[in-house]
């Protein structure tokens, strides 16, 4: 989930800086804005995001990144989470970010404790 959250932060950074300045941030600016020390990590996230169709790289310029229309990270995550309707899963928001929460069953708790699950034949 952390990687998804980081990509969401990067996408939001690109959108915000493009809106504020009129051009996309450099990889170094993105790294500084989202708290990453490595530009290689930013490049990896950008490559993944391009593969997912969230951004487009428009050539070799350091500012040649464009967010694909309709790429709202929080909305995309929320829509995916809404598709899970198993009666055991909820979506909660912490500081505006959606999180998937699954209620634990007795079997889950026993498994976490390393106990054998027993059949409940009464």
PEMO-V550593 format. One record per backbone hydrogen bond with DSSP energy under -1.0 kcal/mol. CO is the residue of the C=O (numbers start at 1). NH is the residue of the N-H. E is the energy in kcal/mol with one decimal. If there is no record, write none. Layout:
co:CO nh:NH e:E
co:CO nh:NH e:E
This chain:
co:1 nh:5 e:-2.5
co:2 nh:6 e:-2.7
co:3 nh:7 e:-2.5
co:4 nh:8 e:-2.0
co:5 nh:9 e:-2.2
co:6 nh:10 e:-2.5
co:7 nh:11 e:-2.8
co:8 nh:12 e:-2.4
co:9 nh:13 e:-2.4
co:10 nh:14 e:-2.5
co:11 nh:15 e:-2.4
co:12 nh:16 e:-2.9
co:13 nh:17 e:-2.8
co:14 nh:18 e:-2.2
co:15 nh:19 e:-2.2
co:16 nh:20 e:-2.7
co:17 nh:21 e:-2.8
co:18 nh:22 e:-1.8
co:26 nh:30 e:-2.3
co:27 nh:31 e:-2.5
co:28 nh:32 e:-2.4
co:29 nh:33 e:-2.5
co:30 nh:34 e:-2.4
co:31 nh:36 e:-2.8
co:38 nh:42 e:-1.3
co:39 nh:43 e:-2.7
co:40 nh:44 e:-2.2
co:41 nh:45 e:-2.3
co:42 nh:46 e:-2.9
co:43 nh:47 e:-2.7
co:44 nh:48 e:-2.3
co:45 nh:49 e:-2.7
co:46 nh:50 e:-2.4
co:47 nh:51 e:-2.3
co:48 nh:52 e:-2.1
co:49 nh:54 e:-2.7
co:50 nh:53 e:-1.1
co:54 nh:68 e:-2.5
co:56 nh:66 e:-2.8
co:61 nh:64 e:-1.7
co:63 nh:65 e:-1.5
co:64 nh:58 e:-2.7
co:66 nh:56 e:-2.7
co:68 nh:71 e:-1.7
co:70 nh:72 e:-1.6
co:72 nh:76 e:-2.7
co:73 nh:77 e:-2.4
co:74 nh:78 e:-2.5
co:75 nh:79 e:-2.6
co:76 nh:80 e:-2.0
co:77 nh:81 e:-2.6
co:78 nh:82 e:-2.3
co:81 nh:84 e:-1.5
co:88 nh:103 e:-2.7
co:90 nh:101 e:-3.2
co:92 nh:99 e:-3.0
co:94 nh:97 e:-1.9
co:97 nh:94 e:-2.2
co:99 nh:92 e:-2.6
co:101 nh:90 e:-3.3
co:105 nh:109 e:-2.1
co:106 nh:110 e:-2.4
co:107 nh:111 e:-2.3
co:108 nh:112 e:-2.4
co:109 nh:113 e:-1.9
co:110 nh:115 e:-2.9
co:119 nh:121 e:-1.5
